[in-house]
């Protein structure tokens, strides 16, 4: 019984926004619970790849106190005071070669080294939002190490410059400018910028540099020619999640949505009509603040209205507080949200697990290894960051990187024989046809010079119970018209 109503997926993203935009006055313990992901240890190489001051999923190396974060400076780190912290992620010992002709053997191994390939990443990796998105930064670091161990992308050694915008649009724009102008990146990959995207778009437009994959938390992902999503669209998540909810018998829906960010209220306005179109009824909704410590009134009203599927447009720590408030009333509705707003630590909350939490995602379930793509993802994390827990945003970052790889593969020998520029990446992306990234995504198709990426209305479902995360429909995506 998986009422995966990601109808509130949009609101979940709003939750993300609000966490970053307005902060939270939740207790320090709750904030720390969100930042830490348990006693997971990253190997020193992975730690060295991360930015100074970045949130590190899993805490610190064994020499530090569990739950703390190593913030050692990486050689070559460029930090611009007051704007962004940017770190270089590459494979230690790799010596970028001068541009030249390269080749690959029949088994795909590089016989020479091409020009260095610089990529950028921007995300809200610090603050409370860092608890949710930090795994995306770590995962792109892991991908860089794994792909360089194979000789690079089309034999080009990869360097990733990861920038933290602190959920500040001006910092996000400054980061994009720095990455493109100073770091000479050919693409920005795996972005997690729910508040900063509008400020970043004018910068990439100016320089015609694509963004390949990311959080999808903006309708611009299917409206802008330089954005290339790595999975399902926001519309697809909303519509598909609602239909899934109805198919599982959850037809009386409730919704709590944040007041701190405009995206929350915007989504709250469109959910009722979408619910009705899917055969459900939104019988209760209420604005809330992430600063609330008690939700008894909302729980009582939802209980009185007969809500059986309760949409959570808030972050994971707030969902835990809602669960406590509802439990005090003997009320245990199934929660509905998105995997992108709950960290591995938050997913262990006994209250959330008791109620159960159904989510939908744009990429394959992160906890399974049903496909070649999922197996490669799990193996890379196990190899380069032993013990790190998989999660939704980590999978999103990995799929984004794999989409970039697929685009460069479409260039053929031209991708190996010269430096890869933004225009080359756009050419490769324009050749993406029915690409599933070895099972990580529903079929993705782009076209040369497209005005916007097409909306993908095929999604995956996950369910959190007292036994942990499962995927009731395995790794099969579900599509809506």
Secondary structure as GFF3:
##gff-version 3
##sequence-region A 1 481
A	DSSP	three_ten_helix	6	8	.	.	.	ID=ss1
A	DSSP	alpha_helix	9	22	.	.	.	ID=ss2
A	DSSP	alpha_helix	28	35	.	.	.	ID=ss3
A	DSSP	alpha_helix	44	48	.	.	.	ID=ss4
A	DSSP	beta_strand	78	79	.	.	.	ID=ss5
A	DSSP	beta_strand	85	89	.	.	.	ID=ss6
A	DSSP	beta_strand	117	123	.	.	.	ID=ss7
A	DSSP	alpha_helix	130	149	.	.	.	ID=ss8
A	DSSP	beta_strand	158	164	.	.	.	ID=ss9
A	DSSP	alpha_helix	169	177	.	.	.	ID=ss10
A	DSSP	pi_helix	178	182	.	.	.	ID=ss11
A	DSSP	beta_strand	187	191	.	.	.	ID=ss12
A	DSSP	alpha_helix	197	207	.	.	.	ID=ss13
A	DSSP	beta_strand	210	214	.	.	.	ID=ss14
A	DSSP	three_ten_helix	219	222	.	.	.	ID=ss15
A	DSSP	beta_strand	227	228	.	.	.	ID=ss16
A	DSSP	alpha_helix	234	247	.	.	.	ID=ss17
A	DSSP	beta_strand	252	258	.	.	.	ID=ss18
A	DSSP	alpha_helix	262	278	.	.	.	ID=ss19
A	DSSP	beta_strand	281	288	.	.	.	ID=ss20
A	DSSP	alpha_helix	296	304	.	.	.	ID=ss21
A	DSSP	beta_strand	309	313	.	.	.	ID=ss22
A	DSSP	alpha_helix	316	327	.	.	.	ID=ss23
A	DSSP	beta_strand	334	338	.	.	.	ID=ss24
A	DSSP	three_ten_helix	339	341	.	.	.	ID=ss25
A	DSSP	three_ten_helix	346	348	.	.	.	ID=ss26
A	DSSP	alpha_helix	350	355	.	.	.	ID=ss27
A	DSSP	beta_strand	357	361	.	.	.	ID=ss28
A	DSSP	alpha_helix	372	384	.	.	.	ID=ss29
A	DSSP	alpha_helix	392	409	.	.	.	ID=ss30
A	DSSP	three_ten_helix	412	415	.	.	.	ID=ss31
A	DSSP	alpha_helix	422	429	.	.	.	ID=ss32
A	DSSP	beta_strand	458	465	.	.	.	ID=ss33
A	DSSP	beta_strand	468	470	.	.	.	ID=ss34
A	DSSP	beta_strand	478	479	.	.	.	ID=ss35
###
